Amino acid sequence: MHVSSKNIEKAYELLNIARKSGFKHSGIFLINDKRVMVEIVGNEKIETIVSKNRKLLVSKEYFYNLVKEANEKFKNVRKRIDIFYKNTFILLYNNINYRNNHLLFHYLFLKIHINSNCM
């Protein structure tokens, strides 16, 4: 996931949230005069060859176990993404004057909630 920030201070805040949410391999990878880009990366991956020339090279049982393992990893990533959204929401909430920005606060909450449910 890539998140653009307006300055290096906000980028570090996002990076800290990402790492606290379990994305330990995240970092800042682009800095220019317009933005700072934060890359949020997990460590889950599965690399294996299962087919070649449209022929399955592994047993069906192994393939199904591989899919099951991949789905479990996806669930774990999804949980961390939800934690990241919630932690980002807390950061936004703490930086918004709630009484003066009531509608903005609710807009951000709905946007974060909807995005986390659509993945």
Secondary structure, DSSP 8 states (H G I E B T S, - for coil): -EEEESSHHHHHHHHHHHHHTT-TT-EEEEE-SS-EEEE-----------EETTEE-S-HHHHHHHHHHHHHHHHHHHHHHHHHHHHHHHHHHHTS-TTT-HHHHHHHHHHHHHHHHH-
